[in-house]
Amino acid sequence: MQIIKKIKEYWLSLDKIDKYIILLLVFSFLIRITFLTYSPLRGWDETVYMNLGSDLSHNPFFYSLEKSGWNDFISIPEPVYEWPNIGFRAPLLPYLLSIFYSLNLIFLIPFLIPFFATLSVFLVYILGKNMFNKKIGFYGATLFSLVPINILSSEKIWTDSLVVFFLLLTFISFWKGYEKNDNKHKVFFGIFLALSLMTRYTTLWITPVFLLYFLIRDKSLKFMLDKYLWRAILSFFVVLIPWFIYGCVFYQNPIGGFIHGFKAAAYWGGVQSWSFFIDNSWLIFSIIGWLFLFSIIYIFYKKEFLRRDIYLLLLWSLFFSSIVMAMPHKEERFITPIIPAICLISAFFVYQLKKYKNIFFIMICLTLLYSSYLLYKANVKESLNTVNICFSSGNNFLATETGVDSLIITNQDSIVHYYTQRDTIIYPKVWSLKNLKTTIDVMYPYSNVYVYFSNYDMYIPSRIKNDLDENFEKIYECNIEIGHSYVYKYR
């Protein structure tokens, strides 16, 4: 009863905005947990991070796929940047997951990213409150919590929501340090920026924003006289020392992991148009995309871009988006690092609507809620896709019907390894029965070898299935409408 009384007293002591923020955080976490209920099949990137976390829990000093029993193969015509080196994956998320594996708390992993995504909602509020006021902070946090791509990313074991969390800490520290003159936060800025980079390498494209901000603000280089800025730079590099050591050991180059990451981005996933994010803006942002556009028009019409808080957010959103749009491979989630800035700029615009702002804000939120509902329905439908069902069924068969001393040849190496906990290798680069047999017989002396053929997530030529049908014993098959998977016994 005493605890309930204290909670009640605390609640009554809060002002209206603080109460709204607490309710928003509860709602944000619940809506993200709801997206976990349809039990999606974990995709390639998710299982890569999970597999890495499991491996690191056994040997935290060996960030490599050598002797790991699976691979994350991306073909690059330079041996040092080929398998088994895995430095193209930023390490912070795998190491974070390894803690849960080490403590045998694997059941909590699905809630990890939703948790950080909910904390990010609060951080958007903190940033908005510090840059503008509590009302704009609340508007921005609410919009941020409902952006469709944010909700989708926060139920996946991806780096996108996690990097947004550290970027928000970076910008909060930057603003408090270099605008509010808090020396402690000046140093924190360097630490959080390094952690952001260790979460996702594309954070590198955020770093020029701070230099541009200083140059615009001071119209000189006097900011370089701030000794705490140099301490921030020092702390940035100190945090990265383990990664530089890793680069020297595995790549013979202190920045080898970063180089591998940018090389992999150029070779993997195909090339999308520069307008990809514009073409898919409704899927990514829903109505926030249009709201942001009107906000930009208003800001330039009223010359609000002269404000320090506004031009920092503009630099953040416009500079990073221009770099990401120029990258060859694009996915909707790659734009998530700028969403806090977009939401705060939009919140600033809503706040200027005076007596109409609350009605307009509610209409925007209702539209976002409806977009989130449609997104949830689409994800539920996707999870029931017959391709997914057959692929999952084949994995279940391999997990239960094969022994520990087994090897599985598959086109979905990381995913099959995650769901079966068996050693896996990917199909030969150039398919032929001779190449398959040579690879297995020379390099993989397992007692039991299986070939798994499925049409999950990619097209596999029918000639491969014909070769398997004619030469090996089929021990499992699933055919449901467009979905199919087959397991063959090699030996």
Secondary structure, 3 states (H helix, E strand, C coil): CHHHHHHHHHHHHCCHHHHHHHHHHHHHHHHHHHCCCCCCCCCHHHHHHHHHHHHHHHCCCCCECCCCCCCCCCCCCCHHHCCCECCCCCCHHHHHHHHHHHCCCHHHHHHHHHHHHHHHHHHHHHHHHHHCCHHHHHHHHHHHHHCHHHHHHCCCCCCHHHHHHHHHHHHHHHHHHHCCCCHHHHHHHHHHHHHHHHHCHHHHHCHHHHHHHHHHHHCCCHHHHCHHHHHHHHHHHHHHHHHHHHHHHHHCCCCHHHHHHHHHHHHCCCCCCCCHHHHCHHHHHCCHHHHHHHHHHHHHHCCHHHCHHHHHHHHHHHHHHHHHHHCCCCCHHHHHHHHHHHHHHHHHHHHCCHHHHHHHHHHHHHHHHHHHHHHHHHHHHHHCCHHHHHHHHHHHHHHHHCCCCEEEEECCHHHHHHHHCCEEEECCCCCCHHHHHHHHHHHCCCCEEEEEEECCCCCCCHHHHHHHHHHCEEEEEEEECCEEEEEEECC
